[in-house]
């Protein structure tokens, strides 16, 4: 079993295209650009919404202002997670700090989005039970229009950065499969923000048209429920990443193909992968070798196999290969590691 240290030789590049998967998203810095764009937009939007709330007294606008503040906090947490995850390996953390990005993304869901949802729901109930008229509705509509434009620009940036990374997968599949948490988080935040702005616009409009402040409170309630739904989705996805997710089926197929491409590997007996971070993959596999091979031949073959894996899957930074003699009678097909090694190519 080997695990080379330091820079790794690239080795010969495999023919044909390398597997495209959302888990490689962090390499291009696309997530960072989307987060910075969202942070800039939300800072301006939050200031405008608070000013509009002070003038109009609209509960929907206050809920939206708190939503934008929560989004700003979200983006700062994501930036903090990226920064802390960049630290090198230590004796205490030999696999590095890549999962810090998942931890801070989880905080986004649990602390800020859930907190924003709770406040919006509270404010909606308060507005319904203690109704006050909306002052200067023109200001409210103007700020909502500005916010819609800025949020649309932020969402456009996130969509543009995500489109070339999601490959042939749909948007929901991209959010579920992505190993870098920034882009899915910003996509969900910006989409929720635009829907929330629509709720606020409807609430303010109906309140102005009917003179009944109930609609403004209902708009705030709808925004809170929307935020709660987004918080649940983000919490579920980031919890899965925190626990530890394997590479996608396409990436595991590429690893098996790279292993089997050399004459020294008779077959891949089982395969386990684990994302240490969005751009760091641990690969552990048991490979079948010939019983007549000498130790030096097996060691050289393992080194060659590692080079092939890194050429096919550059994020495979830590590779552990164990040579063994294959016996079909010992294969337990219910073992996920064995199924991963035998998964047919698409």
PABA-904476 format. One record per residue (C-alpha): residue number from 0; residue in one letter; x, y, z. Coordinates in nm, 3 decimals, decimal comma. Each point is the difference from the previous one (the first is absolute). Last residue first. Layout:
# PABA-904476
<pt seq="NUM" type="A" east="X" north="Y" up="Z"/>
...
This chain:
# PABA-904476
<pt seq="345" type="X" east="-2,219" north="0,458" up="-1,901"/>
<pt seq="344" type="X" east="0,285" north="-0,217" up="0,129"/>
<pt seq="343" type="X" east="-0,099" north="-0,306" up="0,199"/>
<pt seq="342" type="X" east="0,047" north="0,011" up="0,380"/>
<pt seq="341" type="X" east="0,228" north="-0,288" up="0,100"/>
<pt seq="340" type="X" east="0,242" north="0,195" up="0,223"/>
<pt seq="339" type="X" east="-0,282" north="0,202" up="0,155"/>
<pt seq="338" type="X" east="-0,197" north="-0,321" up="0,063"/>
<pt seq="337" type="X" east="0,299" north="-0,142" up="0,186"/>
<pt seq="336" type="X" east="0,024" north="0,308" up="0,222"/>
<pt seq="335" type="X" east="-0,378" north="-0,003" up="0,056"/>
<pt seq="334" type="X" east="0,028" north="-0,355" up="0,145"/>
<pt seq="333" type="X" east="-0,313" north="-0,195" up="-0,099"/>
<pt seq="332" type="X" east="0,202" north="-0,180" up="-0,268"/>
<pt seq="331" type="X" east="0,208" north="-0,175" up="0,264"/>
<pt seq="330" type="X" east="0,303" north="-0,134" up="-0,187"/>
<pt seq="329" type="X" east="0,178" north="-0,278" up="0,189"/>
<pt seq="328" type="X" east="-0,096" north="-0,274" up="-0,245"/>
<pt seq="327" type="X" east="0,143" north="0,203" up="-0,288"/>
<pt seq="326" type="X" east="0,350" north="-0,024" up="0,140"/>
<pt seq="325" type="X" east="0,235" north="0,278" up="-0,101"/>
<pt seq="324" type="X" east="0,353" north="0,015" up="0,143"/>
<pt seq="323" type="X" east="0,075" north="0,329" up="0,170"/>
<pt seq="322" type="X" east="0,179" north="0,331" up="-0,052"/>
<pt seq="321" type="X" east="-0,116" north="0,296" up="0,209"/>
<pt seq="320" type="X" east="-0,015" north="0,344" up="-0,161"/>
<pt seq="319" type="X" east="-0,026" north="0,321" up="0,203"/>
<pt seq="318" type="X" east="-0,036" north="0,324" up="-0,192"/>
<pt seq="317" type="X" east="-0,010" north="0,352" up="0,144"/>
<pt seq="316" type="X" east="-0,019" north="0,297" up="-0,239"/>
<pt seq="315" type="X" east="-0,267" north="-0,134" up="-0,234"/>
<pt seq="314" type="X" east="-0,104" north="0,350" up="-0,119"/>
<pt seq="313" type="X" east="0,180" north="-0,059" up="-0,331"/>
<pt seq="312" type="X" east="-0,229" north="-0,289" up="-0,104"/>
<pt seq="311" type="X" east="0,126" north="-0,164" up="-0,322"/>
<pt seq="310" type="X" east="0,365" north="0,102" up="0,033"/>
<pt seq="309" type="X" east="-0,011" north="-0,057" up="0,374"/>
<pt seq="308" type="X" east="-0,140" north="-0,351" up="-0,050"/>
<pt seq="307" type="X" east="0,262" north="-0,087" up="-0,263"/>
<pt seq="306" type="X" east="0,282" north="0,116" up="0,229"/>
<pt seq="305" type="X" east="-0,138" north="-0,213" up="0,282"/>
<pt seq="304" type="X" east="-0,005" north="-0,306" up="-0,228"/>
<pt seq="303" type="X" east="0,365" north="0,055" up="-0,093"/>
<pt seq="302" type="X" east="0,100" north="0,017" up="0,367"/>
<pt seq="301" type="X" east="-0,202" north="-0,315" up="0,068"/>
<pt seq="300" type="X" east="0,177" north="-0,180" up="-0,285"/>
<pt seq="299" type="X" east="0,341" north="0,098" up="0,135"/>
<pt seq="298" type="X" east="-0,092" north="-0,137" up="0,340"/>
<pt seq="297" type="X" east="-0,135" north="-0,323" up="-0,151"/>
<pt seq="296" type="X" east="0,319" north="-0,051" up="-0,203"/>
<pt seq="295" type="X" east="0,217" north="0,064" up="0,305"/>
<pt seq="294" type="X" east="-0,205" north="-0,247" up="0,206"/>
<pt seq="293" type="X" east="0,044" north="-0,275" up="-0,261"/>
<pt seq="292" type="X" east="-0,293" north="-0,111" up="-0,215"/>
<pt seq="291" type="X" east="-0,093" north="-0,370" up="0,006"/>
<pt seq="290" type="X" east="-0,325" north="0,058" up="0,185"/>
<pt seq="289" type="X" east="-0,125" north="0,226" up="-0,274"/>
<pt seq="288" type="X" east="-0,164" north="0,320" up="0,120"/>
<pt seq="287" type="X" east="-0,357" north="0,082" up="0,100"/>
<pt seq="286" type="X" east="-0,064" north="0,356" up="0,118"/>
<pt seq="285" type="X" east="-0,146" north="0,123" up="0,329"/>
<pt seq="284" type="X" east="-0,093" north="0,363" up="-0,020"/>
<pt seq="283" type="X" east="0,009" north="0,314" up="0,213"/>
<pt seq="282" type="X" east="-0,039" north="0,338" up="-0,166"/>
<pt seq="281" type="X" east="-0,014" north="0,326" up="0,199"/>
<pt seq="280" type="X" east="-0,121" north="0,302" up="-0,196"/>
<pt seq="279" type="X" east="0,093" north="0,365" up="0,047"/>
<pt seq="278" type="X" east="-0,161" north="0,280" up="-0,199"/>
<pt seq="277" type="X" east="-0,331" north="0,032" up="0,186"/>
<pt seq="276" type="X" east="0,156" north="-0,127" up="0,323"/>
<pt seq="275" type="X" east="0,099" north="-0,332" up="0,153"/>
<pt seq="274" type="X" east="-0,237" north="-0,157" up="-0,253"/>
<pt seq="273" type="X" east="0,002" north="-0,375" up="0,052"/>
<pt seq="272" type="X" east="0,058" north="-0,290" up="-0,237"/>
<pt seq="271" type="X" east="-0,017" north="-0,376" up="0,057"/>
<pt seq="270" type="X" east="0,076" north="-0,264" up="-0,261"/>
<pt seq="269" type="X" east="-0,008" north="-0,379" up="-0,001"/>
<pt seq="268" type="X" east="0,158" north="-0,285" up="-0,186"/>
<pt seq="267" type="X" east="0,140" north="0,199" up="-0,293"/>
<pt seq="266" type="X" east="0,129" north="-0,245" up="-0,261"/>
<pt seq="265" type="X" east="0,318" north="-0,154" up="-0,136"/>
<pt seq="264" type="X" east="0,210" north="0,306" up="0,079"/>
<pt seq="263" type="X" east="0,363" north="-0,017" up="-0,123"/>
<pt seq="262" type="X" east="-0,101" north="0,019" up="-0,367"/>
<pt seq="261" type="X" east="-0,125" north="0,357" up="0,037"/>
<pt seq="260" type="X" east="-0,338" north="0,142" up="-0,108"/>
<pt seq="259" type="X" east="-0,188" north="-0,168" up="0,287"/>
<pt seq="258" type="X" east="0,097" north="0,269" up="0,247"/>
<pt seq="257" type="X" east="-0,090" north="0,284" up="-0,235"/>
<pt seq="256" type="X" east="-0,334" north="-0,162" up="-0,084"/>
<pt seq="255" type="X" east="-0,080" north="-0,046" up="0,370"/>
<pt seq="254" type="X" east="0,084" north="0,367" up="0,067"/>
<pt seq="253" type="X" east="-0,208" north="0,120" up="-0,297"/>
<pt seq="252" type="X" east="-0,296" north="-0,209" up="0,120"/>
<pt seq="251" type="X" east="0,038" north="0,157" up="0,344"/>
<pt seq="250" type="X" east="-0,010" north="0,345" up="-0,159"/>
<pt seq="249" type="X" east="-0,314" north="-0,079" up="-0,198"/>
<pt seq="248" type="X" east="-0,174" north="-0,155" up="0,302"/>
<pt seq="247" type="X" east="0,061" north="0,317" up="0,201"/>
<pt seq="246" type="X" east="0,265" north="0,009" up="0,268"/>
<pt seq="245" type="X" east="-0,095" north="-0,125" up="0,344"/>
<pt seq="244" type="X" east="-0,159" north="0,219" up="0,261"/>
<pt seq="243" type="X" east="0,106" north="0,061" up="0,359"/>
<pt seq="242" type="X" east="-0,203" north="0,087" up="0,308"/>
<pt seq="241" type="X" east="0,056" north="0,368" up="-0,067"/>
<pt seq="240" type="X" east="-0,105" north="-0,039" up="-0,364"/>
<pt seq="239" type="X" east="-0,328" north="-0,165" up="0,101"/>
<pt seq="238" type="X" east="-0,060" north="0,273" up="0,257"/>
<pt seq="237" type="X" east="0,060" north="0,255" up="-0,276"/>
<pt seq="236" type="X" east="-0,284" north="-0,142" up="-0,210"/>
<pt seq="235" type="X" east="-0,252" north="-0,037" up="0,282"/>
<pt seq="234" type="X" east="0,075" north="0,341" up="0,150"/>
<pt seq="233" type="X" east="-0,022" north="0,171" up="-0,339"/>
<pt seq="232" type="X" east="-0,343" north="-0,151" up="-0,073"/>
<pt seq="231" type="X" east="-0,131" north="0,078" up="0,351"/>
<pt seq="230" type="X" east="0,124" north="0,360" up="-0,013"/>
<pt seq="229" type="X" east="-0,163" north="0,051" up="-0,341"/>
<pt seq="228" type="X" east="-0,335" north="-0,114" up="0,144"/>
<pt seq="227" type="X" east="0,037" north="0,225" up="0,305"/>
<pt seq="226" type="X" east="0,080" north="0,295" up="-0,224"/>
<pt seq="225" type="X" east="-0,319" north="-0,058" up="-0,200"/>
<pt seq="224" type="X" east="-0,206" north="-0,031" up="0,319"/>
<pt seq="223" type="X" east="0,138" north="0,332" up="0,120"/>
<pt seq="222" type="X" east="-0,071" north="0,173" up="-0,332"/>
<pt seq="221" type="X" east="-0,358" north="-0,131" up="0,004"/>
<pt seq="220" type="X" east="-0,050" north="0,133" up="0,353"/>
<pt seq="219" type="X" east="0,130" north="0,344" up="-0,105"/>
<pt seq="218" type="X" east="-0,244" north="0,007" up="-0,290"/>
<pt seq="217" type="X" east="-0,281" north="-0,106" up="0,233"/>
<pt seq="216" type="X" east="0,080" north="0,298" up="0,219"/>
<pt seq="215" type="X" east="-0,020" north="0,236" up="-0,297"/>
<pt seq="214" type="X" east="-0,329" north="-0,160" up="-0,106"/>
<pt seq="213" type="X" east="-0,155" north="0,054" up="0,343"/>
<pt seq="212" type="X" east="0,066" north="0,373" up="-0,033"/>
<pt seq="211" type="X" east="-0,341" north="0,040" up="-0,172"/>
<pt seq="210" type="X" east="-0,029" north="0,321" up="-0,202"/>
<pt seq="209" type="X" east="-0,109" north="-0,212" up="-0,295"/>
<pt seq="208" type="X" east="0,225" north="0,136" up="-0,274"/>
<pt seq="207" type="X" east="0,290" north="0,108" up="0,222"/>
<pt seq="206" type="X" east="-0,002" north="-0,324" up="0,200"/>
<pt seq="205" type="X" east="-0,034" north="-0,207" up="-0,315"/>
<pt seq="204" type="X" east="0,303" north="0,174" up="-0,152"/>
<pt seq="203" type="X" east="0,211" north="-0,029" up="0,316"/>
<pt seq="202" type="X" east="-0,065" north="-0,373" up="0,032"/>
<pt seq="201" type="X" east="0,048" north="-0,068" up="-0,372"/>
<pt seq="200" type="X" east="0,329" north="0,188" up="-0,002"/>
<pt seq="199" type="X" east="0,118" north="-0,177" up="0,316"/>
<pt seq="198" type="X" east="-0,083" north="-0,342" up="-0,144"/>
<pt seq="197" type="X" east="0,182" north="0,088" up="-0,325"/>
<pt seq="196" type="X" east="0,297" north="0,117" up="0,203"/>
<pt seq="195" type="X" east="-0,003" north="-0,333" up="0,179"/>
<pt seq="194" type="X" east="0,002" north="-0,183" up="-0,333"/>
<pt seq="193" type="X" east="0,302" north="0,205" up="-0,106"/>
<pt seq="192" type="X" east="0,175" north="-0,059" up="0,331"/>
<pt seq="191" type="X" east="-0,072" north="-0,373" up="-0,009"/>
<pt seq="190" type="X" east="0,165" north="-0,024" up="-0,343"/>
<pt seq="189" type="X" east="0,294" north="0,205" up="0,126"/>
<pt seq="188" type="X" east="0,044" north="-0,216" up="0,310"/>
<pt seq="187" type="X" east="-0,043" north="-0,330" up="-0,184"/>
<pt seq="186" type="X" east="0,254" north="0,090" up="-0,268"/>
<pt seq="185" type="X" east="0,236" north="0,147" up="0,260"/>
<pt seq="184" type="X" east="-0,009" north="-0,319" up="0,206"/>
<pt seq="183" type="X" east="0,038" north="-0,226" up="-0,304"/>
<pt seq="182" type="X" east="0,302" north="0,205" up="-0,114"/>
<pt seq="181" type="X" east="0,176" north="0,013" up="0,337"/>
<pt seq="180" type="X" east="-0,029" north="-0,361" up="0,117"/>
<pt seq="179" type="X" east="0,272" north="-0,162" up="-0,214"/>
<pt seq="178" type="X" east="-0,091" north="-0,371" up="-0,020"/>
<pt seq="177" type="X" east="-0,286" north="0,052" up="-0,245"/>
<pt seq="176" type="X" east="-0,229" north="-0,302" up="-0,039"/>
<pt seq="175" type="X" east="-0,325" north="0,124" up="0,156"/>
<pt seq="174" type="X" east="0,021" north="0,354" up="-0,136"/>
<pt seq="173" type="X" east="0,104" north="-0,131" up="-0,343"/>
<pt seq="172" type="X" east="-0,282" north="-0,256" up="0,002"/>
<pt seq="171" type="X" east="-0,251" north="0,278" up="0,068"/>
<pt seq="170" type="X" east="0,150" north="0,208" up="-0,282"/>
<pt seq="169" type="X" east="-0,005" north="-0,281" up="-0,256"/>
<pt seq="168" type="X" east="0,306" north="-0,210" up="-0,081"/>
<pt seq="167" type="X" east="0,170" north="-0,003" up="-0,340"/>
<pt seq="166" type="X" east="0,293" north="0,209" up="0,120"/>
<pt seq="165" type="X" east="-0,059" north="0,177" up="0,333"/>
<pt seq="164" type="X" east="0,328" north="0,188" up="-0,024"/>
<pt seq="163" type="X" east="-0,063" north="0,200" up="-0,318"/>
<pt seq="162" type="X" east="-0,332" north="0,129" up="0,132"/>
<pt seq="161" type="X" east="0,116" north="0,074" up="0,355"/>
<pt seq="160" type="X" east="0,201" north="0,318" up="-0,059"/>
<pt seq="159" type="X" east="-0,270" north="0,144" up="-0,228"/>
<pt seq="158" type="X" east="-0,277" north="-0,098" up="0,242"/>
<pt seq="157" type="X" east="0,182" north="0,165" up="0,291"/>
<pt seq="156" type="X" east="0,063" north="0,318" up="-0,199"/>
<pt seq="155" type="X" east="-0,363" north="0,013" up="-0,118"/>
<pt seq="154" type="X" east="-0,116" north="-0,047" up="0,359"/>
<pt seq="153" type="X" east="0,200" north="0,308" up="0,104"/>
<pt seq="152" type="X" east="-0,140" north="0,202" up="-0,291"/>
<pt seq="151" type="X" east="-0,353" north="-0,111" up="0,084"/>
<pt seq="150" type="X" east="0,054" north="0,094" up="0,364"/>
<pt seq="149" type="X" east="0,106" north="0,349" up="-0,105"/>
<pt seq="148" type="X" east="-0,300" north="0,049" up="-0,231"/>
<pt seq="147" type="X" east="-0,250" north="-0,139" up="0,252"/>
<pt seq="146" type="X" east="0,147" north="0,221" up="0,274"/>
<pt seq="145" type="X" east="-0,040" north="0,311" up="-0,213"/>
<pt seq="144" type="X" east="-0,364" north="-0,089" up="-0,071"/>
<pt seq="143" type="X" east="-0,066" north="-0,068" up="0,369"/>
<pt seq="142" type="X" east="0,156" north="0,334" up="0,090"/>
<pt seq="141" type="X" east="-0,225" north="0,185" up="-0,243"/>
<pt seq="140" type="X" east="-0,313" north="-0,187" up="0,111"/>
<pt seq="139" type="X" east="0,063" north="0,082" up="0,365"/>
<pt seq="138" type="X" east="0,075" north="0,365" up="-0,076"/>
<pt seq="137" type="X" east="-0,326" north="0,028" up="-0,194"/>
<pt seq="136" type="X" east="-0,185" north="-0,153" up="0,296"/>
<pt seq="135" type="X" east="0,073" north="0,311" up="0,207"/>
<pt seq="134" type="X" east="-0,141" north="-0,125" up="0,332"/>
<pt seq="133" type="X" east="-0,140" north="-0,349" up="0,046"/>
<pt seq="132" type="X" east="-0,276" north="-0,011" up="0,259"/>
<pt seq="131" type="X" east="0,044" north="-0,179" up="0,334"/>
<pt seq="130" type="X" east="-0,152" north="-0,331" up="0,104"/>
<pt seq="129" type="X" east="0,087" north="-0,150" up="0,336"/>
<pt seq="128" type="X" east="-0,116" north="-0,366" up="-0,024"/>
<pt seq="127" type="X" east="0,086" north="-0,043" up="-0,368"/>
<pt seq="126" type="X" east="0,320" north="0,205" up="0,029"/>
<pt seq="125" type="X" east="0,117" north="-0,200" up="0,302"/>
<pt seq="124" type="X" east="-0,067" north="-0,328" up="-0,181"/>
<pt seq="123" type="X" east="0,201" north="0,121" up="-0,299"/>
<pt seq="122" type="X" east="0,282" north="0,127" up="0,222"/>
<pt seq="121" type="X" east="0,023" north="-0,337" up="0,175"/>
<pt seq="120" type="X" east="0,006" north="-0,187" up="-0,332"/>
<pt seq="119" type="X" east="0,271" north="0,233" up="-0,132"/>
<pt seq="118" type="X" east="0,204" north="-0,037" up="0,318"/>
<pt seq="117" type="X" east="-0,020" north="-0,380" up="-0,006"/>
<pt seq="116" type="X" east="0,099" north="-0,014" up="-0,368"/>
<pt seq="115" type="X" east="0,298" north="0,229" up="0,055"/>
<pt seq="114" type="X" east="0,114" north="-0,218" up="0,288"/>
<pt seq="113" type="X" east="-0,039" north="-0,316" up="-0,210"/>
<pt seq="112" type="X" east="0,197" north="0,162" up="-0,279"/>
<pt seq="111" type="X" east="0,268" north="0,128" up="0,235"/>
<pt seq="110" type="X" east="0,059" north="-0,276" up="0,250"/>
<pt seq="109" type="X" east="-0,085" north="-0,337" up="-0,154"/>
<pt seq="108" type="X" east="0,049" north="0,057" up="-0,371"/>
<pt seq="107" type="X" east="0,298" north="0,233" up="0,005"/>
<pt seq="106" type="X" east="0,153" north="-0,201" up="0,285"/>
<pt seq="105" type="X" east="-0,009" north="-0,305" up="-0,229"/>
<pt seq="104" type="X" east="0,191" north="0,198" up="-0,263"/>
<pt seq="103" type="X" east="0,253" north="0,080" up="0,272"/>
<pt seq="102" type="X" east="0,048" north="-0,369" up="0,078"/>
<pt seq="101" type="X" east="0,017" north="-0,102" up="-0,367"/>
<pt seq="100" type="X" east="0,275" north="0,251" up="-0,072"/>
<pt seq="99" type="X" east="0,183" north="-0,119" up="0,310"/>
<pt seq="98" type="X" east="0,006" north="-0,340" up="-0,169"/>
<pt seq="97" type="X" east="0,321" north="0,088" up="-0,183"/>
<pt seq="96" type="X" east="0,201" north="0,030" up="0,320"/>
<pt seq="95" type="X" east="0,290" north="-0,236" up="-0,071"/>
<pt seq="94" type="X" east="0,016" north="-0,378" up="-0,016"/>
<pt seq="93" type="X" east="0,267" north="-0,024" up="0,269"/>
<pt seq="92" type="X" east="-0,203" north="0,211" up="0,246"/>
<pt seq="91" type="X" east="0,184" north="-0,034" up="0,332"/>
<pt seq="90" type="X" east="0,335" north="-0,046" up="-0,170"/>
<pt seq="89" type="X" east="-0,078" north="0,291" up="-0,228"/>
<pt seq="88" type="X" east="-0,115" north="0,037" up="-0,360"/>
<pt seq="87" type="X" east="-0,011" north="0,342" up="-0,158"/>
<pt seq="86" type="X" east="-0,253" north="0,277" up="0,049"/>
<pt seq="85" type="X" east="-0,222" north="0,080" up="-0,300"/>
<pt seq="84" type="X" east="-0,313" north="-0,117" up="0,186"/>
<pt seq="83" type="X" east="0,021" north="0,304" up="0,228"/>
<pt seq="82" type="X" east="-0,025" north="0,242" up="-0,293"/>
<pt seq="81" type="X" east="-0,280" north="-0,186" up="-0,176"/>
<pt seq="80" type="X" east="-0,197" north="-0,021" up="0,326"/>
<pt seq="79" type="X" east="0,042" north="0,371" up="0,065"/>
<pt seq="78" type="X" east="-0,126" north="0,078" up="-0,350"/>
<pt seq="77" type="X" east="-0,305" north="-0,223" up="0,057"/>
<pt seq="76" type="X" east="-0,062" north="0,168" up="0,335"/>
<pt seq="75" type="X" east="0,020" north="0,342" up="-0,164"/>
<pt seq="74" type="X" east="-0,248" north="-0,112" up="-0,264"/>
<pt seq="73" type="X" east="-0,247" north="-0,123" up="0,257"/>
<pt seq="72" type="X" east="0,031" north="0,316" up="0,207"/>
<pt seq="71" type="X" east="-0,091" north="0,203" up="-0,306"/>
<pt seq="70" type="X" east="-0,293" north="-0,236" up="-0,065"/>
<pt seq="69" type="X" east="-0,122" north="0,046" up="0,357"/>
<pt seq="68" type="X" east="0,014" north="0,378" up="-0,049"/>
<pt seq="67" type="X" east="-0,200" north="-0,043" up="-0,322"/>
<pt seq="66" type="X" east="-0,267" north="-0,208" up="0,177"/>
<pt seq="65" type="X" east="-0,014" north="0,257" up="0,282"/>
<pt seq="64" type="X" east="-0,076" north="0,265" up="-0,262"/>
<pt seq="63" type="X" east="-0,258" north="-0,229" up="-0,163"/>
<pt seq="62" type="X" east="-0,178" north="-0,047" up="0,331"/>
<pt seq="61" type="X" east="0,009" north="0,375" up="0,056"/>
<pt seq="60" type="X" east="-0,139" north="0,057" up="-0,349"/>
<pt seq="59" type="X" east="-0,283" north="-0,247" up="0,061"/>
<pt seq="58" type="X" east="-0,076" north="0,164" up="0,334"/>
<pt seq="57" type="X" east="-0,045" north="0,337" up="-0,173"/>
<pt seq="56" type="X" east="0,062" north="0,305" up="0,222"/>
<pt seq="55" type="X" east="0,031" north="0,221" up="-0,309"/>
<pt seq="54" type="X" east="0,290" north="0,237" up="0,074"/>
<pt seq="53" type="X" east="0,204" north="-0,213" up="0,240"/>
<pt seq="52" type="X" east="-0,079" north="-0,306" up="-0,213"/>
<pt seq="51" type="X" east="0,133" north="0,177" up="-0,311"/>
<pt seq="50" type="X" east="0,326" north="0,086" up="0,176"/>
<pt seq="49" type="X" east="0,031" north="-0,360" up="0,120"/>
<pt seq="48" type="X" east="-0,066" north="-0,126" up="-0,353"/>
<pt seq="47" type="X" east="0,257" north="0,230" up="-0,160"/>
<pt seq="46" type="X" east="0,275" north="-0,100" up="0,245"/>
<pt seq="45" type="X" east="-0,078" north="-0,370" up="-0,045"/>
<pt seq="44" type="X" east="0,004" north="0,028" up="-0,381"/>
<pt seq="43" type="X" east="0,339" north="0,170" up="-0,009"/>
<pt seq="42" type="X" east="0,161" north="-0,261" up="0,223"/>
<pt seq="41" type="X" east="-0,187" north="-0,276" up="-0,183"/>
<pt seq="40" type="X" east="0,141" north="0,089" up="-0,342"/>
<pt seq="39" type="X" east="0,362" north="0,015" up="0,117"/>
<pt seq="38" type="X" east="-0,033" north="-0,329" up="0,189"/>
<pt seq="37" type="X" east="-0,164" north="-0,177" up="-0,296"/>
<pt seq="36" type="X" east="0,277" north="0,107" up="-0,237"/>
<pt seq="35" type="X" east="0,266" north="-0,109" up="0,249"/>
<pt seq="34" type="X" east="-0,168" north="-0,339" up="0,047"/>
<pt seq="33" type="X" east="-0,034" north="-0,058" up="-0,376"/>
<pt seq="32" type="X" east="0,364" north="0,088" up="-0,063"/>
<pt seq="31" type="X" east="0,115" north="-0,233" up="0,278"/>
<pt seq="30" type="X" east="-0,211" north="-0,289" up="-0,129"/>
<pt seq="29" type="X" east="0,143" north="0,034" up="-0,349"/>
<pt seq="28" type="X" east="0,356" north="-0,015" up="0,131"/>
<pt seq="27" type="X" east="0,082" north="-0,239" up="-0,285"/>
<pt seq="26" type="X" east="0,117" north="-0,292" up="0,211"/>
<pt seq="25" type="X" east="-0,293" north="0,024" up="0,247"/>
<pt seq="24" type="X" east="-0,250" north="-0,160" up="-0,235"/>
<pt seq="23" type="X" east="0,176" north="-0,336" up="-0,032"/>
<pt seq="22" type="X" east="-0,275" north="-0,167" up="0,202"/>
<pt seq="21" type="X" east="-0,252" north="0,116" up="-0,259"/>
<pt seq="20" type="X" east="0,119" north="-0,270" up="-0,240"/>
<pt seq="19" type="X" east="0,171" north="-0,024" up="-0,334"/>
<pt seq="18" type="X" east="0,190" north="-0,323" up="-0,058"/>
<pt seq="17" type="X" east="0,314" north="0,043" up="-0,210"/>
<pt seq="16" type="X" east="-0,043" north="0,016" up="-0,374"/>
<pt seq="15" type="X" east="0,178" north="-0,249" up="-0,224"/>
<pt seq="14" type="X" east="0,346" north="-0,150" up="0,030"/>
<pt seq="13" type="X" east="0,156" north="-0,020" up="0,340"/>
<pt seq="12" type="X" east="0,279" north="0,239" up="0,086"/>
<pt seq="11" type="X" east="0,333" north="-0,162" up="0,069"/>
<pt seq="10" type="X" east="0,133" north="0,059" up="0,350"/>
<pt seq="9" type="X" east="-0,079" north="0,304" up="0,204"/>
<pt seq="8" type="X" east="0,281" north="-0,053" up="0,240"/>
<pt seq="7" type="X" east="-0,111" north="0,063" up="0,357"/>
<pt seq="6" type="X" east="0,107" north="0,287" up="0,217"/>
<pt seq="5" type="X" east="0,053" north="-0,097" up="0,366"/>
<pt seq="4" type="X" east="-0,058" north="-0,339" up="0,152"/>
<pt seq="3" type="X" east="-0,078" north="-0,330" up="-0,169"/>
<pt seq="2" type="X" east="-0,263" north="-0,219" up="0,167"/>
<pt seq="1" type="X" east="0,067" north="-0,369" up="-0,032"/>
<pt seq="0" type="X" east="-0,158" north="-0,330" up="0,100"/>
